[in-house]
Every structure is written in structure tokens, then in C-alpha cells.
């Protein structure tokens, strides 16, 4: 059974929703004997992009501190086309939705204007003392909403 894609309504329209991107340099150790990027490397790229997105918005203290940390609750990748060692990769990152204590994030790996992989996942903000989920600060919500150009 094939899962329905979250890349909707089509790849170009979906990609047009992303405001933030970073270049990704594929390292030799991230490839297999045929020169393909190994499937686990995509998740490392997603992590790198997620951290850089929040750093770019100045939200590191809100989401990663002594009082609260963000943990990955789920993460998936749809592999659409092979990626090779010398492909000029760009990773696009966006927050798709904010919950009470969770943030849904989407990722798009693009090379030569072709969508090579699409990812999505959720992180949850956890109180470090109790180990339980905690609400996302209103200030972080405002920064993300403004950056993503969501209507109020």
C-alpha cells in the first residue's frame, strides 16, 4: 500500500511555499559504492536544515535551552530520484503547522531544479525538568508565523 504524498498540489506549487533554504555539500562518506547518497544521509540533512532554520529565526534559546528542548517525534522521507556525490543540492525547510507543543516541518531536497526527495516530520517541545511536552512560547509562534507569511 502506497502512502499519499504530502507534496500537494504538485511539486512546483509545494516548493513555492518555502522561504528558507541552505546548500548541502554531499560528502564522500555519505554515498554508497555506486556513488548514490545513502538513505540515512537525508535525515542528517533534514536535521542540519532544521537547526539552521531556527538559528536563522533567532529561536535557538526558545527551542533549545536548559528549561526546554525540542525532540524529534516523527520523521519521514519520500525518495523521488537518486542523488549523487557531485549533485549541487539545496535543502528547503519550512514550518507547515504549529500545534500546542509541536512543530510540523517539511523539507525539500532539490538538485538542478528537480525535486529529489521530500521530507516531513514533527518536533515536540519538552520541559527538561518534567520530561513532558510544554507549550511553544508565543514569541516563537509570532516569529514563525511572520516568517512563513501566515495570515492571522
N, CA, C and O atoms as a GROMACS GRO file, in nm:
protein
  608
    1UNK      N    1   0.084  -0.118   0.000
    1UNK     CA    2   0.000   0.000   0.000
    1UNK      C    3   0.088   0.124   0.000
    1UNK      O    4   0.175   0.138   0.086
    2UNK      N    5   0.067   0.211  -0.096
    2UNK     CA    6   0.147   0.333  -0.106
    2UNK      C    7   0.080   0.447  -0.030
    2UNK      O    8  -0.041   0.469  -0.041
    3UNK      N    9   0.160   0.518   0.048
    3UNK     CA   10   0.112   0.630   0.127
    3UNK      C   11   0.095   0.753   0.037
    3UNK      O   12   0.176   0.776  -0.053
    4UNK      N   13  -0.010   0.830   0.061
    4UNK     CA   14  -0.035   0.951  -0.017
    4UNK      C   15   0.074   1.055   0.013
    4UNK      O   16   0.116   1.069   0.128
    5UNK      N   17   0.117   1.125  -0.088
    5UNK     CA   18   0.223   1.224  -0.073
    5UNK      C   19   0.171   1.352  -0.009
    5UNK      O   20   0.058   1.395  -0.034
    6UNK      N   21   0.254   1.412   0.074
    6UNK     CA   22   0.222   1.543   0.133
    6UNK      C   23   0.266   1.655   0.040
    6UNK      O   24   0.242   1.772   0.069
    7UNK      N   25   0.331   1.622  -0.071
    7UNK     CA   26   0.374   1.720  -0.171
    7UNK      C   27   0.249   1.753  -0.255
    7UNK      O   28   0.221   1.688  -0.355
    8UNK      N   29   0.177   1.856  -0.211
    8UNK     CA   30   0.049   1.890  -0.272
    8UNK      C   31   0.041   2.038  -0.306
    8UNK      O   32   0.102   2.117  -0.232
    9UNK      N   33  -0.026   2.083  -0.407
    9UNK     CA   34  -0.100   2.001  -0.504
    9UNK      C   35  -0.009   1.938  -0.609
    9UNK      O   36  -0.045   1.837  -0.671
   10UNK      N   37   0.109   1.997  -0.630
   10UNK     CA   38   0.208   1.944  -0.723
   10UNK      C   39   0.345   1.992  -0.675
   10UNK      O   40   0.352   2.086  -0.595
   11UNK      N   41   0.454   1.930  -0.722
   11UNK     CA   42   0.587   1.967  -0.670
   11UNK      C   43   0.621   2.116  -0.682
   11UNK      O   44   0.673   2.174  -0.587
   12UNK      N   45   0.593   2.179  -0.795
   12UNK     CA   46   0.629   2.321  -0.813
   12UNK      C   47   0.550   2.411  -0.719
   12UNK      O   48   0.606   2.502  -0.659
   13UNK      N   49   0.420   2.386  -0.705
   13UNK     CA   50   0.338   2.466  -0.613
   13UNK      C   51   0.382   2.446  -0.469
   13UNK      O   52   0.388   2.541  -0.391
   14UNK      N   53   0.414   2.322  -0.435
   14UNK     CA   54   0.460   2.291  -0.300
   14UNK      C   55   0.592   2.362  -0.271
   14UNK      O   56   0.609   2.422  -0.165
   15UNK      N   57   0.687   2.355  -0.365
   15UNK     CA   58   0.817   2.420  -0.348
   15UNK      C   59   0.805   2.572  -0.334
   15UNK      O   60   0.886   2.634  -0.265
   16UNK      N   61   0.707   2.630  -0.398
   16UNK     CA   62   0.692   2.776  -0.393
   16UNK      C   63   0.655   2.826  -0.254
   16UNK      O   64   0.662   2.946  -0.228
   17UNK      N   65   0.616   2.736  -0.163
   17UNK     CA   66   0.578   2.775  -0.027
   17UNK      C   67   0.698   2.792   0.067
   17UNK      O   68   0.682   2.842   0.178
   18UNK      N   69   0.817   2.750   0.023
   18UNK     CA   70   0.935   2.755   0.109
   18UNK      C   71   1.004   2.891   0.101
   18UNK      O   72   1.028   2.944  -0.008
   19UNK      N   73   1.036   2.948   0.219
   19UNK     CA   74   1.104   3.076   0.227
   19UNK      C   75   1.254   3.060   0.253
   19UNK      O   76   1.333   3.149   0.221
   20UNK      N   77   1.295   2.946   0.312
   20UNK     CA   78   1.431   2.928   0.362
   20UNK      C   79   1.497   2.809   0.295
   20UNK      O   80   1.434   2.705   0.275
   21UNK      N   81   1.624   2.824   0.260
   21UNK     CA   82   1.699   2.712   0.204
   21UNK      C   83   1.847   2.726   0.237
   21UNK      O   84   1.896   2.836   0.264
   22UNK      N   85   1.917   2.613   0.233
   22UNK     CA   86   2.061   2.610   0.255
   22UNK      C   87   2.124   2.518   0.151
   22UNK      O   88   2.060   2.423   0.105
   23UNK      N   89   2.249   2.544   0.115
   23UNK     CA   90   2.318   2.449   0.027
   23UNK      C   91   2.364   2.328   0.109
   23UNK      O   92   2.396   2.341   0.228
   24UNK      N   93   2.367   2.213   0.045
   24UNK     CA   94   2.417   2.091   0.108
   24UNK      C   95   2.531   2.038   0.023
   24UNK      O   96   2.515   2.018  -0.097
   25UNK      N   97   2.644   2.017   0.085
   25UNK     CA   98   2.760   1.957   0.017
   25UNK      C   99   2.762   1.810   0.055
   25UNK      O  100   2.783   1.775   0.171
   26UNK      N  101   2.741   1.723  -0.043
   26UNK     CA  102   2.745   1.580  -0.019
   26UNK      C  103   2.890   1.538   0.004
   26UNK      O  104   2.978   1.569  -0.076
   27UNK      N  105   2.913   1.469   0.112
   27UNK     CA  106   3.047   1.418   0.142
   27UNK      C  107   3.058   1.274   0.092
   27UNK      O  108   2.959   1.201   0.085
   28UNK      N  109   3.178   1.236   0.057
   28UNK     CA  110   3.202   1.102   0.003
   28UNK      C  111   3.151   0.994   0.098
   28UNK      O  112   3.095   0.893   0.053
   29UNK      N  113   3.169   1.013   0.228
   29UNK     CA  114   3.128   0.912   0.326
   29UNK      C  115   2.976   0.895   0.333
   29UNK      O  116   2.928   0.800   0.395
   30UNK      N  117   2.901   0.985   0.271
   30UNK     CA  118   2.754   0.976   0.272
   30UNK      C  119   2.701   0.899   0.151
   30UNK      O  120   2.580   0.889   0.132
   31UNK      N  121   2.791   0.844   0.071
   31UNK     CA  122   2.750   0.773  -0.050
   31UNK      C  123   2.780   0.624  -0.039
   31UNK      O  124   2.855   0.581   0.049
   32UNK      N  125   2.719   0.547  -0.129
   32UNK     CA  126   2.746   0.404  -0.136
   32UNK      C  127   2.847   0.376  -0.247
   32UNK      O  128   2.903   0.469  -0.306
   33UNK      N  129   2.871   0.250  -0.277
   33UNK     CA  130   2.971   0.213  -0.378
   33UNK      C  131   2.936   0.260  -0.518
   33UNK      O  132   3.024   0.272  -0.604
   34UNK      N  133   2.808   0.286  -0.543
   34UNK     CA  134   2.766   0.334  -0.675
   34UNK      C  135   2.763   0.486  -0.684
   34UNK      O  136   2.728   0.541  -0.789
   35UNK      N  137   2.800   0.554  -0.575
   35UNK     CA  138   2.801   0.700  -0.575
   35UNK      C  139   2.669   0.763  -0.539
   35UNK      O  140   2.656   0.886  -0.545
   36UNK      N  141   2.569   0.682  -0.500
   36UNK     CA  142   2.439   0.735  -0.456
   36UNK      C  143   2.449   0.782  -0.312
   36UNK      O  144   2.522   0.723  -0.233
   37UNK      N  145   2.378   0.887  -0.279
   37UNK     CA  146   2.369   0.928  -0.139
   37UNK      C  147   2.291   0.820  -0.063
   37UNK      O  148   2.183   0.779  -0.105
   38UNK      N  149   2.348   0.776   0.048
   38UNK     CA  150   2.286   0.673   0.130
   38UNK      C  151   2.157   0.725   0.192
   38UNK      O  152   2.149   0.843   0.228
   39UNK      N  153   2.057   0.640   0.203
   39UNK     CA  154   1.926   0.683   0.251
   39UNK      C  155   1.928   0.747   0.390
   39UNK      O  156   1.845   0.834   0.417
   40UNK      N  157   2.019   0.708   0.477
   40UNK     CA  158   2.023   0.768   0.611
   40UNK      C  159   2.077   0.911   0.609
   40UNK      O  160   2.049   0.989   0.700
   41UNK      N  161   2.154   0.945   0.507
   41UNK     CA  162   2.212   1.080   0.498
   41UNK      C  163   2.104   1.187   0.483
   41UNK      O  164   2.124   1.300   0.529
   42UNK      N  165   1.993   1.154   0.421
   42UNK     CA  166   1.885   1.250   0.403
   42UNK      C  167   1.838   1.304   0.539
   42UNK      O  168   1.809   1.422   0.553
   43UNK      N  169   1.832   1.214   0.637
   43UNK     CA  170   1.786   1.255   0.770
   43UNK      C  171   1.886   1.347   0.839
   43UNK      O  172   1.847   1.434   0.917
   44UNK      N  173   2.014   1.327   0.812
   44UNK     CA  174   2.115   1.419   0.865
   44UNK      C  175   2.101   1.556   0.800
   44UNK      O  176   2.118   1.658   0.866
   45UNK      N  177   2.070   1.559   0.670
   45UNK     CA  178   2.048   1.686   0.601
   45UNK      C  179   1.926   1.757   0.661
   45UNK      O  180   1.929   1.879   0.682
   46UNK      N  181   1.819   1.681   0.688
   46UNK     CA  182   1.699   1.741   0.746
   46UNK      C  183   1.732   1.803   0.883
   46UNK      O  184   1.687   1.914   0.913
   47UNK      N  185   1.810   1.732   0.963
   47UNK     CA  186   1.848   1.786   1.095
   47UNK      C  187   1.928   1.915   1.080
   47UNK      O  188   1.902   2.013   1.148
   48UNK      N  189   2.025   1.914   0.990
   48UNK     CA  190   2.106   2.032   0.967
   48UNK      C  191   2.018   2.150   0.925
   48UNK      O  192   2.033   2.261   0.977
   49UNK      N  193   1.927   2.126   0.833
   49UNK     CA  194   1.837   2.231   0.786
   49UNK      C  195   1.745   2.284   0.895
   49UNK      O  196   1.723   2.404   0.906
   50UNK      N  197   1.692   2.193   0.975
   50UNK     CA  198   1.602   2.231   1.084
   50UNK      C  199   1.675   2.323   1.182
   50UNK      O  200   1.620   2.426   1.222
   51UNK      N  201   1.796   2.287   1.221
   51UNK     CA  202   1.874   2.368   1.315
   51UNK      C  203   1.906   2.504   1.254
   51UNK      O  204   1.891   2.607   1.320
   52UNK      N  205   1.949   2.507   1.128
   52UNK     CA  206   1.982   2.634   1.063
   52UNK      C  207   1.858   2.723   1.046
   52UNK      O  208   1.868   2.845   1.056
   53UNK      N  209   1.744   2.662   1.019
   53UNK     CA  210   1.619   2.739   1.008
   53UNK      C  211   1.591   2.812   1.139
   53UNK      O  212   1.567   2.933   1.139
   54UNK      N  213   1.596   2.738   1.252
   54UNK     CA  214   1.566   2.800   1.381
   54UNK      C  215   1.674   2.900   1.422
   54UNK      O  216   1.642   3.003   1.482
   55UNK      N  217   1.800   2.873   1.390
   55UNK     CA  218   1.906   2.970   1.417
   55UNK      C  219   1.883   3.098   1.338
   55UNK      O  220   1.899   3.208   1.390
   56UNK      N  221   1.845   3.084   1.211
   56UNK     CA  222   1.818   3.199   1.124
   56UNK      C  223   1.706   3.287   1.181
   56UNK      O  224   1.709   3.409   1.167
   57UNK      N  225   1.608   3.224   1.244
   57UNK     CA  226   1.496   3.300   1.301
   57UNK      C  227   1.525   3.347   1.445
   57UNK      O  228   1.441   3.414   1.506
   58UNK      N  229   1.642   3.313   1.498
   58UNK     CA  230   1.677   3.355   1.633
   58UNK      C  231   1.598   3.282   1.741
   58UNK      O  232   1.572   3.337   1.847
   59UNK      N  233   1.560   3.157   1.713
   59UNK     CA  234   1.475   3.082   1.807
   59UNK      C  235   1.549   2.974   1.886
   59UNK      O  236   1.486   2.892   1.952
   60UNK      N  237   1.680   2.974   1.878
   60UNK     CA  238   1.756   2.869   1.944
   60UNK      C  239   1.727   2.866   2.094
   60UNK      O  240   1.707   2.758   2.150
   61UNK      N  241   1.725   2.981   2.160
   61UNK     CA  242   1.701   2.985   2.305
   61UNK      C  243   1.559   2.942   2.340
   61UNK      O  244   1.536   2.882   2.445
   62UNK      N  245   1.462   2.972   2.252
   62UNK     CA  246   1.323   2.934   2.279
   62UNK      C  247   1.302   2.783   2.267
   62UNK      O  248   1.218   2.727   2.336
   63UNK      N  249   1.380   2.718   2.179
   63UNK     CA  250   1.355   2.577   2.149
   63UNK      C  251   1.462   2.481   2.200
   63UNK      O  252   1.441   2.359   2.201
   64UNK      N  253   1.578   2.535   2.241
   64UNK     CA  254   1.689   2.450   2.289
   64UNK      C  255   1.758   2.522   2.403
   64UNK      O  256   1.848   2.603   2.380
   65UNK      N  257   1.718   2.494   2.526
   65UNK     CA  258   1.778   2.561   2.642
   65UNK      C  259   1.783   2.464   2.760
   65UNK      O  260   1.751   2.346   2.746
   66UNK      N  261   1.823   2.515   2.875
   66UNK     CA  262   1.825   2.431   2.994
   66UNK      C  263   1.684   2.395   3.040
   66UNK      O  264   1.662   2.290   3.101
   67UNK      N  265   1.587   2.483   3.010
   67UNK     CA  266   1.450   2.462   3.055
   67UNK      C  267   1.368   2.374   2.961
   67UNK      O  268   1.281   2.299   3.005
   68UNK      N  269   1.398   2.383   2.829
   68UNK     CA  270   1.319   2.307   2.731
   68UNK      C  271   1.405   2.271   2.612
   68UNK      O  272   1.496   2.343   2.573
   69UNK      N  273   1.372   2.156   2.553
   69UNK     CA  274   1.443   2.108   2.435
   69UNK      C  275   1.340   2.058   2.333
   69UNK      O  276   1.228   2.020   2.367
   70UNK      N  277   1.380   2.061   2.209
   70UNK     CA  278   1.296   2.008   2.101
   70UNK      C  279   1.346   1.869   2.066
   70UNK      O  280   1.465   1.848   2.044
   71UNK      N  281   1.254   1.775   2.061
   71UNK     CA  282   1.289   1.638   2.024
   71UNK      C  283   1.208   1.596   1.902
   71UNK      O  284   1.095   1.639   1.882
   72UNK      N  285   1.268   1.512   1.820
   72UNK     CA  286   1.200   1.463   1.701
   72UNK      C  287   1.097   1.360   1.744
   72UNK      O  288   1.129   1.262   1.812
   73UNK      N  289   0.971   1.382   1.704
   73UNK     CA  290   0.863   1.288   1.738
   73UNK      C  291   0.838   1.191   1.623
   73UNK      O  292   0.807   1.074   1.646
   74UNK      N  293   0.851   1.239   1.500
   74UNK     CA  294   0.843   1.151   1.384
   74UNK      C  295   0.912   1.219   1.268
   74UNK      O  296   0.925   1.341   1.264
   75UNK      N  297   0.956   1.136   1.173
   75UNK     CA  298   1.031   1.188   1.059
   75UNK      C  299   1.020   1.089   0.945
   75UNK      O  300   1.037   0.969   0.965
   76UNK      N  301   0.992   1.139   0.826
   76UNK     CA  302   0.983   1.051   0.710
   76UNK      C  303   1.044   1.119   0.589
   76UNK      O  304   1.058   1.241   0.583
   77UNK      N  305   1.081   1.036   0.493
   77UNK     CA  306   1.139   1.085   0.368
   77UNK      C  307   1.078   1.008   0.252
   77UNK      O  308   1.065   0.885   0.256
   78UNK      N  309   1.041   1.081   0.149
   78UNK     CA  310   0.998   1.019   0.023
   78UNK      C  311   1.112   1.040  -0.077
   78UNK      O  312   1.144   1.152  -0.115
   79UNK      N  313   1.171   0.930  -0.118
   79UNK     CA  314   1.284   0.932  -0.212
   79UNK      C  315   1.226   0.935  -0.353
   79UNK      O  316   1.163   0.839  -0.397
   80UNK      N  317   1.248   1.045  -0.423
   80UNK     CA  318   1.185   1.064  -0.554
   80UNK      C  319   1.280   1.039  -0.671
   80UNK      O  320   1.236   0.995  -0.777
   81UNK      N  321   1.408   1.068  -0.653
   81UNK     CA  322   1.508   1.046  -0.757
   81UNK      C  323   1.644   1.031  -0.688
   81UNK      O  324   1.664   1.082  -0.577
   82UNK      N  325   1.735   0.962  -0.752
   82UNK     CA  326   1.866   0.939  -0.693
   82UNK      C  327   1.946   1.069  -0.682
   82UNK      O  328   1.936   1.158  -0.766
   83UNK      N  329   2.025   1.077  -0.575
   83UNK     CA  330   2.116   1.189  -0.555
   83UNK      C  331   2.258   1.131  -0.556
   83UNK      O  332   2.284   1.026  -0.498
   84UNK      N  333   2.348   1.203  -0.623
   84UNK     CA  334   2.486   1.157  -0.638
   84UNK      C  335   2.582   1.252  -0.569
   84UNK      O  336   2.547   1.364  -0.531
   85UNK      N  337   2.706   1.206  -0.555
   85UNK     CA  338   2.811   1.278  -0.483
   85UNK      C  339   2.826   1.423  -0.528
   85UNK      O  340   2.836   1.511  -0.442
   86UNK      N  341   2.828   1.450  -0.654
   86UNK     CA  342   2.856   1.586  -0.702
   86UNK      C  343   2.732   1.669  -0.736
   86UNK      O  344   2.744   1.777  -0.795
   87UNK      N  345   2.615   1.619  -0.702
   87UNK     CA  346   2.493   1.696  -0.729
   87UNK      C  347   2.494   1.825  -0.647
   87UNK      O  348   2.526   1.823  -0.528
   88UNK      N  349   2.458   1.937  -0.710
   88UNK     CA  350   2.450   2.066  -0.638
   88UNK      C  351   2.319   2.073  -0.560
   88UNK      O  352   2.217   2.119  -0.611
   89UNK      N  353   2.322   2.027  -0.437
   89UNK     CA  354   2.200   2.015  -0.357
   89UNK      C  355   2.164   2.144  -0.285
   89UNK      O  356   2.249   2.218  -0.238
   90UNK      N  357   2.033   2.166  -0.278
   90UNK     CA  358   1.979   2.274  -0.197
   90UNK      C  359   1.865   2.213  -0.115
   90UNK      O  360   1.778   2.144  -0.169
   91UNK      N  361   1.868   2.240   0.015
   91UNK     CA  362   1.763   2.192   0.104
   91UNK      C  363   1.673   2.308   0.142
   91UNK      O  364   1.719   2.410   0.193
   92UNK      N  365   1.546   2.292   0.116
   92UNK     CA  366   1.444   2.391   0.153
   92UNK      C  367   1.374   2.340   0.279
   92UNK      O  368   1.345   2.222   0.292
   93UNK      N  369   1.349   2.433   0.372
   93UNK     CA  370   1.289   2.397   0.500
   93UNK      C  371   1.176   2.496   0.528
   93UNK      O  372   1.188   2.615   0.501
   94UNK      N  373   1.065   2.443   0.583
   94UNK     CA  374   0.957   2.532   0.624
   94UNK      C  375   0.879   2.470   0.739
   94UNK      O  376   0.871   2.348   0.752
   95UNK      N  377   0.822   2.555   0.821
   95UNK     CA  378   0.726   2.509   0.922
   95UNK      C  379   0.591   2.507   0.853
   95UNK      O  380   0.544   2.609   0.802
   96UNK      N  381   0.528   2.391   0.853
   96UNK     CA  382   0.399   2.374   0.787
   96UNK      C  383   0.282   2.399   0.882
   96UNK      O  384   0.175   2.442   0.840
   97UNK      N  385   0.305   2.371   1.013
   97UNK     CA  386   0.197   2.386   1.110
   97UNK      C  387   0.254   2.394   1.250
   97UNK      O  388   0.355   2.330   1.282
   98UNK      N  389   0.188   2.472   1.333
   98UNK     CA  390   0.223   2.480   1.475
   98UNK      C  391   0.110   2.420   1.557
   98UNK      O  392  -0.006   2.457   1.541
   99UNK      N  393   0.144   2.327   1.646
   99UNK     CA  394   0.048   2.275   1.742
   99UNK      C  395   0.071   2.344   1.876
   99UNK      O  396   0.140   2.445   1.882
  100UNK      N  397   0.014   2.290   1.981
  100UNK     CA  398   0.033   2.348   2.115
  100UNK      C  399   0.180   2.340   2.156
  100UNK      O  400   0.240   2.439   2.199
  101UNK      N  401   0.236   2.220   2.141
  101UNK     CA  402   0.376   2.199   2.179
  101UNK      C  403   0.457   2.136   2.066
  101UNK      O  404   0.574   2.103   2.084
  102UNK      N  405   0.395   2.121   1.949
  102UNK     CA  406   0.463   2.055   1.837
  102UNK      C  407   0.476   2.148   1.717
  102UNK      O  408   0.399   2.243   1.699
  103UNK      N  409   0.577   2.118   1.636
  103UNK     CA  410   0.602   2.194   1.514
  103UNK      C  411   0.617   2.093   1.400
  103UNK      O  412   0.706   2.008   1.403
  104UNK      N  413   0.530   2.104   1.300
  104UNK     CA  414   0.540   2.020   1.180
  104UNK      C  415   0.630   2.090   1.079
  104UNK      O  416   0.606   2.205   1.043
  105UNK      N  417   0.733   2.019   1.034
  105UNK     CA  418   0.832   2.075   0.944
  105UNK      C  419   0.835   1.994   0.815
  105UNK      O  420   0.824   1.872   0.818
  106UNK      N  421   0.851   2.064   0.703
  106UNK     CA  422   0.866   1.998   0.574
  106UNK      C  423   1.001   2.033   0.514
  106UNK      O  424   1.056   2.141   0.538
  107UNK      N  425   1.054   1.939   0.435
  107UNK     CA  426   1.187   1.952   0.375
  107UNK      C  427   1.178   1.916   0.228
  107UNK      O  428   1.104   1.825   0.190
  108UNK      N  429   1.254   1.986   0.145
  108UNK     CA  430   1.261   1.955   0.002
  108UNK      C  431   1.408   1.957  -0.039
  108UNK      O  432   1.476   2.058  -0.025
  109UNK      N  433   1.456   1.844  -0.089
  109UNK     CA  434   1.593   1.835  -0.142
  109UNK      C  435   1.586   1.849  -0.293
  109UNK      O  436   1.521   1.769  -0.361
  110UNK      N  437   1.653   1.951  -0.344
  110UNK     CA  438   1.646   1.985  -0.486
  110UNK      C  439   1.788   1.987  -0.545
  110UNK      O  440   1.881   2.038  -0.482
  111UNK      N  441   1.802   1.932  -0.665
  111UNK     CA  442   1.928   1.941  -0.740
  111UNK      C  443   1.892   1.972  -0.884
  111UNK      O  444   1.806   1.906  -0.943
  112UNK      N  445   1.959   2.071  -0.941
  112UNK     CA  446   1.933   2.111  -1.081
  112UNK      C  447   1.784   2.131  -1.108
  112UNK      O  448   1.731   2.084  -1.208
  113UNK      N  449   1.718   2.203  -1.016
  113UNK     CA  450   1.576   2.236  -1.027
  113UNK      C  451   1.483   2.115  -1.029
  113UNK      O  452   1.368   2.126  -1.072
  114UNK      N  453   1.531   2.000  -0.982
  114UNK     CA  454   1.447   1.880  -0.974
  114UNK      C  455   1.433   1.840  -0.828
  114UNK      O  456   1.531   1.829  -0.755
  115UNK      N  457   1.308   1.817  -0.786
  115UNK     CA  458   1.281   1.770  -0.650
  115UNK      C  459   1.328   1.624  -0.641
  115UNK      O  460   1.273   1.536  -0.706
  116UNK      N  461   1.430   1.601  -0.559
  116UNK     CA  462   1.490   1.468  -0.546
  116UNK      C  463   1.434   1.390  -0.427
  116UNK      O  464   1.425   1.267  -0.430
  117UNK      N  465   1.396   1.463  -0.322
  117UNK     CA  466   1.340   1.399  -0.204
  117UNK      C  467   1.255   1.501  -0.129
  117UNK      O  468   1.283   1.620  -0.130
  118UNK      N  469   1.151   1.450  -0.064
  118UNK     CA  470   1.064   1.534   0.018
  118UNK      C  471   1.054   1.470   0.156
  118UNK      O  472   1.042   1.348   0.168
  119UNK      N  473   1.061   1.554   0.258
  119UNK     CA  474   1.053   1.502   0.394
  119UNK      C  475   0.953   1.581   0.476
  119UNK      O  476   0.918   1.694   0.443
  120UNK      N  477   0.910   1.518   0.582
  120UNK     CA  478   0.822   1.586   0.677
  120UNK      C  479   0.842   1.520   0.812
  120UNK      O  480   0.881   1.404   0.822
  121UNK      N  481   0.813   1.596   0.914
  121UNK     CA  482   0.823   1.541   1.048
  121UNK      C  483   0.773   1.640   1.151
  121UNK      O  484   0.734   1.752   1.118
  122UNK      N  485   0.773   1.596   1.274
  122UNK     CA  486   0.728   1.680   1.384
  122UNK      C  487   0.832   1.679   1.494
  122UNK      O  488   0.892   1.576   1.525
  123UNK      N  489   0.853   1.796   1.552
  123UNK     CA  490   0.932   1.804   1.674
  123UNK      C  491   0.838   1.850   1.785
  123UNK      O  492   0.740   1.921   1.761
  124UNK      N  493   0.870   1.808   1.907
  124UNK     CA  494   0.788   1.843   2.022
  124UNK      C  495   0.878   1.913   2.124
  124UNK      O  496   0.990   1.870   2.150
  125UNK      N  497   0.826   2.021   2.180
  125UNK     CA  498   0.898   2.096   2.282
  125UNK      C  499   0.874   2.028   2.417
  125UNK      O  500   0.760   2.008   2.459
  126UNK      N  501   0.983   1.992   2.484
  126UNK     CA  502   0.977   1.916   2.609
  126UNK      C  503   1.036   1.999   2.723
  126UNK      O  504   1.142   2.060   2.708
  127UNK      N  505   0.967   1.999   2.837
  127UNK     CA  506   1.019   2.061   2.958
  127UNK      C  507   1.126   1.967   3.014
  127UNK      O  508   1.098   1.850   3.040
  128UNK      N  509   1.248   2.017   3.034
  128UNK     CA  510   1.358   1.929   3.076
  128UNK      C  511   1.341   1.876   3.218
  128UNK      O  512   1.393   1.769   3.250
  129UNK      N  513   1.271   1.949   3.305
  129UNK     CA  514   1.252   1.903   3.443
  129UNK      C  515   1.147   1.793   3.452
  129UNK      O  516   1.168   1.692   3.518
  130UNK      N  517   1.034   1.814   3.385
  130UNK     CA  518   0.924   1.717   3.397
  130UNK      C  519   0.932   1.606   3.291
  130UNK      O  520   0.877   1.498   3.310
  131UNK      N  521   1.000   1.635   3.178
  131UNK     CA  522   1.004   1.538   3.070
  131UNK      C  523   0.876   1.534   2.988
  131UNK      O  524   0.858   1.446   2.904
  132UNK      N  525   0.787   1.629   3.014
  132UNK     CA  526   0.658   1.635   2.945
  132UNK      C  527   0.657   1.748   2.843
  132UNK      O  528   0.738   1.841   2.850
  133UNK      N  529   0.566   1.739   2.747
  133UNK     CA  530   0.555   1.845   2.647
  133UNK      C  531   0.516   1.976   2.714
  133UNK      O  532   0.448   1.978   2.816
  134UNK      N  533   0.560   2.086   2.652
  134UNK     CA  534   0.534   2.219   2.706
  134UNK      C  535   0.496   2.311   2.589
  134UNK      O  536   0.544   2.291   2.478
  135UNK      N  537   0.411   2.409   2.613
  135UNK     CA  538   0.367   2.495   2.503
  135UNK      C  539   0.481   2.572   2.437
  135UNK      O  540   0.577   2.613   2.503
  136UNK      N  541   0.469   2.590   2.308
  136UNK     CA  542   0.563   2.672   2.232
  136UNK      C  543   0.540   2.817   2.276
  136UNK      O  544   0.426   2.862   2.277
  137UNK      N  545   0.646   2.890   2.312
  137UNK     CA  546   0.628   3.030   2.355
  137UNK      C  547   0.559   3.114   2.246
  137UNK      O  548   0.583   3.096   2.127
  138UNK      N  549   0.474   3.206   2.292
  138UNK     CA  550   0.403   3.294   2.198
  138UNK      C  551   0.501   3.373   2.111
  138UNK      O  552   0.474   3.397   1.993
  139UNK      N  553   0.614   3.412   2.168
  139UNK     CA  554   0.712   3.489   2.090
  139UNK      C  555   0.766   3.406   1.973
  139UNK      O  556   0.786   3.459   1.864
  140UNK      N  557   0.789   3.278   1.994
  140UNK     CA  558   0.836   3.190   1.886
  140UNK      C  559   0.726   3.171   1.782
  140UNK      O  560   0.754   3.169   1.662
  141UNK      N  561   0.604   3.156   1.828
  141UNK     CA  562   0.489   3.143   1.735
  141UNK      C  563   0.480   3.265   1.643
  141UNK      O  564   0.458   3.252   1.523
  142UNK      N  565   0.496   3.383   1.702
  142UNK     CA  566   0.486   3.507   1.625
  142UNK      C  567   0.597   3.516   1.521
  142UNK      O  568   0.573   3.556   1.407
  143UNK      N  569   0.720   3.480   1.560
  143UNK     CA  570   0.833   3.486   1.468
  143UNK      C  571   0.811   3.390   1.350
  143UNK      O  572   0.830   3.427   1.235
  144UNK      N  573   0.771   3.265   1.381
  144UNK     CA  574   0.748   3.166   1.276
  144UNK      C  575   0.633   3.209   1.185
  144UNK      O  576   0.645   3.204   1.063
  145UNK      N  577   0.522   3.250   1.244
  145UNK     CA  578   0.405   3.292   1.165
  145UNK      C  579   0.440   3.408   1.072
  145UNK      O  580   0.399   3.409   0.956
  146UNK      N  581   0.514   3.503   1.122
  146UNK     CA  582   0.554   3.618   1.041
  146UNK      C  583   0.648   3.575   0.929
  146UNK      O  584   0.631   3.615   0.814
  147UNK      N  585   0.747   3.493   0.962
  147UNK     CA  586   0.844   3.449   0.862
  147UNK      C  587   0.778   3.366   0.752
  147UNK      O  588   0.809   3.382   0.634
  148UNK      N  589   0.686   3.279   0.791
  148UNK     CA  590   0.618   3.192   0.694
  148UNK      C  591   0.504   3.265   0.621
  148UNK      O  592   0.441   3.210   0.531
  149UNK      N  593   0.480   3.390   0.661
  149UNK     CA  594   0.379   3.473   0.596
  149UNK      C  595   0.239   3.413   0.605
  149UNK      O  596   0.163   3.412   0.508
  150UNK      N  597   0.207   3.362   0.727
  150UNK     CA  598   0.074   3.309   0.750
  150UNK      C  599  -0.020   3.423   0.782
  150UNK      O  600   0.017   3.515   0.855
  151UNK      N  601  -0.138   3.419   0.730
  151UNK     CA  602  -0.238   3.522   0.761
  151UNK      C  603  -0.289   3.500   0.904
  151UNK      O  604  -0.304   3.386   0.949
  152UNK      N  605  -0.314   3.609   0.972
  152UNK     CA  606  -0.364   3.598   1.111
  152UNK      C  607  -0.508   3.554   1.114
  152UNK      O  608  -0.566   3.540   1.222
   0.00000   0.00000   0.00000
